[in-house]
Amino acid sequence: MEAESQRHKGRDSTISALNGAIEAVNLAKEVSSIPLAKAVFGSVSIVLAMIRVSLLLVFHRSITN
């Protein structure tokens, strides 16, 4: 039971870290005045969001199985 609790905390911290990274990249995109940097930050934000969604699916499948 304790191992499951630790896994849950690990999942929460991973998703929280991804959310923080996405917010930081979006903020950098907003304050940047260089168009190329804005494009890169936008791309990085999209990739991080896709990783977050993928992890949520993996976590959901591991819970339901």
C-alpha positions as CSV (number, residue, x, y, z in Angstrom):
1,M,0.0,0.0,0.0
2,E,2.8,2.4,0.8
3,A,4.5,1.7,-2.5
4,E,1.3,2.7,-4.3
5,S,1.2,5.9,-2.3
6,Q,4.8,6.7,-3.3
7,R,4.0,6.0,-7.0
8,H,1.0,8.3,-6.7
9,K,3.2,11.1,-5.3
10,G,5.8,10.5,-8.0
11,R,3.1,10.8,-10.7
12,D,1.7,14.0,-9.1
13,S,5.2,15.6,-8.9
14,T,6.0,14.6,-12.5
15,I,2.8,16.2,-13.8
16,S,3.3,19.2,-11.6
17,A,6.9,19.7,-12.9
18,L,5.6,19.4,-16.5
19,N,2.9,22.0,-15.8
20,G,5.5,24.3,-14.3
21,A,7.8,23.9,-17.2
22,I,5.0,24.6,-19.7
23,E,4.0,27.8,-17.8
24,A,7.7,28.9,-17.7
25,V,8.1,28.3,-21.5
26,N,4.8,30.1,-22.2
27,L,6.0,33.1,-20.1
28,A,9.3,33.2,-22.0
29,K,7.4,33.1,-25.2
30,E,5.2,36.1,-24.2
31,V,8.1,38.3,-23.0
32,S,10.4,37.5,-25.9
33,S,10.8,40.1,-28.6
34,I,12.6,37.8,-31.0
35,P,10.2,36.1,-33.5
36,L,12.5,33.0,-33.8
37,A,12.6,32.6,-30.0
38,K,8.8,32.9,-29.8
39,A,8.5,30.1,-32.4
40,V,11.0,27.9,-30.5
41,F,9.3,28.5,-27.2
42,G,5.9,27.7,-28.8
43,S,7.3,24.4,-30.2
44,V,8.8,23.4,-26.8
45,S,5.5,24.2,-25.1
46,I,3.6,22.0,-27.5
47,V,6.1,19.1,-27.1
48,L,5.9,19.4,-23.3
49,A,2.1,19.4,-23.4
50,M,2.2,16.2,-25.6
51,I,4.5,14.6,-23.1
52,R,2.1,15.5,-20.3
53,V,-0.9,14.1,-22.1
54,S,1.0,10.9,-22.9
55,L,2.1,10.4,-19.3
56,L,-1.5,11.0,-18.1
57,L,-2.6,8.3,-20.4
58,V,0.1,5.9,-19.2
59,F,-0.7,6.7,-15.6
60,H,-4.5,6.2,-16.2
61,R,-3.9,2.8,-17.9
62,S,-1.6,1.7,-15.0
63,I,-4.3,2.6,-12.5
64,T,-7.1,0.8,-14.4
65,N,-5.2,-2.4,-15.0
